[in-house]
Amino acid sequence: MRVIHSVTKILISISIAVTLATATPGPAQAQEPRKELVALTSDSSAWQSVLMYTVEALSGVLVRSATDPSPQPWRLDFPSGDPQEALIRAQLRSILRIRQVMPADTLVRSLEFGKLVITGDTARVDVRFTETRTCPGTGRTTGSGWSTTVLVPREPTQKIWGAARSAGTKVGDRLPC
């Protein structure tokens, strides 16, 4: 046992000696030159907070549609070119069981997201939900919906995004059939 301990000490000493012998004198340098930080235009963590807020706001719709396990007709509008677009679309397709809207659909839900705007320590996104029903026999439509501005504050000391909240929600209904 003592021999193994001595051999281990020798190997560690050799390893340290080789490391020190190959090290260059002076301060350590980074592999790449330092780049200036640019202002964030999108942030996946901020979008996740917006997504959680939106799904919570849609909880009544999700509960009502839970009895029908088939895919549901939804229109989903998202700012094109946003780096998080593919991720958010995939998550919402799964959560909402989205399928493409067909001409025969009598109930269509729409979810629209505005551009994520980061100002200081707050991310802001406008979100709008509408539910449109086709009136039987008339071809007219009715429905309801809401719109809100979702705010996501960044915790200044930890630099993490907090829980999303609404700056105010407008709710409306159209005339009945």
N, C-alpha and C positions, 0 to 999 in steps of 0.2 A: 504494500500500500504506500509505503514511504517512497519507493522508487517511482511509482506513478505520479505522486505529488511533485517530486523533484523534476521529472520529465515535463510535466505540465508547466511548471514555473519557467523552465528553460525555453519552452516553445513560446510562451507569452513574452518573455524577454526578447527573443529573436524577432517576434512579430512587431513589437514596439520599436526595436532598433531599425528594422527595415522601413517601417512607416516614417520614422524621423529622418532617416537617411534620404528618402525620396522626396520629402517635403521641401518646398522652396521657401527660402527665407522671406520675411516680409508679411504684410497683411494678406489675408485670403481674398481672392477676387471672385466675383460672380462670373458665371459662364457667359451670360448675356449682358449687354449694357443696360443700365437702369432706364426704364421707360416711365414717362409721366402718366399718372392715373388720369383717365378721362371720365367725364360724367357718365353715369349709368343711363342708358336709354331703355333698358329692359332688365328684369331680374326675375329669375325663376322662383325664388322664395316669395317675392311680392305677389307674383301671379298665383302661387299656391294659396296664399291668404285670400286673394280675391276669389279664387275657385271655391274655397271652403265656405266663404260668406255666401256666394251665389247658390251653392247646393243647399245650404241651410235655408236661404230665402225661398228656394223651390221645394222645400220639404213637403208642403201640402200637396203639390202636384205629384211628387214622387209617391206619396202614400196613396193618393187616388188611383194612380196608374199601376200600382204594385199588384193589383189583382189580375192584370193582363200581362203575362210574361213575354208576349211577343214584342218585337221592336216597334218603337213609336215614331210617328212622323214629326220630325223637328227640322227647322231651319236654323242653322248656326252661322252667325256672321262674326268674323274675327278680323282684326286689322292685318291686312296682308303684309308680309315681310317682317312681322315680329318674330324674333328668334324663338319664342316660346309657343308659336302657333301650333306646330305639329303635336307637341306634348299636350297642350290644353285640349285640342280637338280630340285626341285619342282618349284622354281621361273622360271628357264629357260624353263621347260616344258610348263608352262603357257604363258610366253612371246613369245616363239618361236613356240608354238602350236606343240610340238614335238610328233611324233609317231615313232614306230619302223620301221626300214628300211626293205623293202620287196624286193625279187629278181626281181620283175617286175619294180621297181622304176628306172626311167631314169635320175632323178636328185636327188642327195643325198648331203646334207650339213653335215659337221663335225665341231665340236667345241671341242678343247682339252685345258684343263687347266693343268699347271704344279703345283707343290707343292708351297704353299705360304711360302716364306722364309722371316722372319723378322730379319733384321740386324740393330741394333741401332734404329734409328727413321724412318726406311723405310721398307715397306713391298714390296716384289717383287714376281711377278707371270708371267710365260711364258704362252702366249695364242696363239693358232693357229686355223685359220679358213680355211676350204677348201670347195669348191663346185665342185662336180664331175658330169659330164654329160656323159651318154652313147650315142655314136654316132649311128644314125639310120642305121640299116642294117649291121653294121660291128662288133659290139660288143666291139670296142675300146672305150676308154674313153678320155675325155678332161676335162679341168676345170681351175680353178684359185684359188687363196687363198692369205692369208697373215699370217705373224707371227710377234709377238711383245713381248716385255717385258714390263709389266705394273708395274709402280712404284707408290706406295701410301705413301706420306710423312706424318709423324705424327707431328702435331703442337707442338713444344717443350714446350711452356708455358702452353698450355691448355691440352696437352696429348690426343688430339683427332686426328683421321685420317682425312687428307685433301682430296682434289680431286685427282683422279688418273690421271696419264699421261703416255705417252709412252716414253721409252728410245730409240725408233727407230723401225720403222716398215719395214719389207721386204715384197714386193708384187710380185707375180709371176703368169704367165699363162703357161698352157701346149699347145702343138701344137693343132691346130684346127682339126676338123674331116676331 
